[in-house]
Amino acid sequence: MDGADSMSDLVDFAFEIAGSAGSHATEWFRRPIDINTKDDESPVTEADRRVEEAIRKAISARFPEHAIFGEEYGIQGDLDLPTWVVDPIDGTRSFISGSPLWGTLVALAIQGRSQIGVVEMPALRERWTGATGLGSWFVNSSGLRTKCQVRDCRRLADANFYTTSPLYFAESERDQILGISQTARMCRFGGDCYNYGLLASGHIDLVIETRMEPYDFMALVPVIEEAGGIVTDWEGKPLTITSGKRVIAASTAELHAEVLPLL
């Protein structure tokens, strides 16, 4: 980390670029837009590319010595350097179908571990932020800021469980997810990055996803961990800039320990 830039300065910069990028993305939201399909069959739009271009330009102007890892344009620089990890529009399917549950994700990784994360929800005018040693907090559409704290849920039978879609899981994974959903107190589908903010704020207790990339989860890690939760891969290993593809987030270590063997 740069000696001249404190953690709070870096958080402020992450705020700035996430907020600006989110505002930029809303210019395309619920308007006609061309949709293309990437090699992995996921959709991509002009908005995804333009927003990431704007984020990269802002980062390079302020921190030319830092690396950047984004969904649309890959890796720029050496990942051993401080690295900004960005997803311009997380939840593109929501974005192109008019749902407000899409977000802009910005993280700063130091030595491969996420130290700062911002989950910007532009259509809802909400934001979650986490920074190592500084806590996790939520800002609502009125600008009210509250500290995040996960719910004290220690049993799957008491848990509110979310995942974006059961269709994302491989056939070999679906029986496990079905069993977890049937045991949990409540199961809901949809939400993408929004689910992790809800977990950090104590509204839900468990999120399990597959087919994730570092730009999908790096911003979520400090938001959840600084709120008292736990987020790992399905083997229980910490998430890093080289991790993927399967992620589990839980409100407590006890809940995480119960669910992990089920996966």
VENFEN-V416030 format. One record per backbone hydrogen bond with DSSP energy under -1.0 kcal/mol. NH is the residue of the N-H (numbers start at 1). CO is the residue of the C=O. If there is no record, write none. Layout:
NH;CO, NH;CO
This chain:
5;2, 10;6, 11;7, 12;8, 13;9, 14;10, 15;11, 16;12, 17;13, 18;14, 19;15, 20;16, 21;17, 22;18, 23;19, 24;20, 25;21, 26;22, 27;24, 28;25, 31;28, 36;44, 38;42, 41;38, 44;36, 49;45, 50;46, 51;47, 52;48, 53;49, 54;50, 55;51, 56;52, 57;53, 58;54, 59;55, 60;56, 61;57, 62;58, 63;59, 66;63, 67;82, 68;76, 69;84, 70;74, 71;86, 74;70, 76;68, 81;78, 83;109, 84;67, 85;107, 86;69, 87;105, 90;103, 95;91, 96;92, 98;95, 99;94, 102;100, 103;90, 104;120, 105;87, 106;118, 107;85, 108;116, 109;83, 110;113, 113;110, 115;108, 116;108, 117;130, 118;106, 119;128, 120;104, 121;126, 125;121, 126;121, 127;139, 128;119, 129;137, 130;117, 131;135, 132;115, 134;131, 135;131, 137;129, 138;146, 139;127, 140;144, 143;140, 146;138, 148;136, 150;227, 153;151, 158;155, 159;156, 161;186, 162;206, 163;188, 168;165, 173;170, 174;170, 177;173, 178;174, 179;175, 180;176, 181;177, 182;178, 183;179, 184;180, 185;159, 186;159, 188;161, 190;163, 194;191, 195;192, 197;193, 198;194, 199;195, 200;196, 201;197, 202;199, 203;198, 205;160, 206;160, 207;249, 208;162, 209;247, 212;245, 216;213, 217;213, 218;214, 221;217, 224;220, 225;221, 226;222, 228;225, 229;224, 230;250, 232;248, 233;237, 236;233, 241;112, 243;240, 247;209, 248;232, 249;207, 250;230, 251;205, 256;252, 257;253, 258;254, 259;255, 260;256, 262;259, 263;260
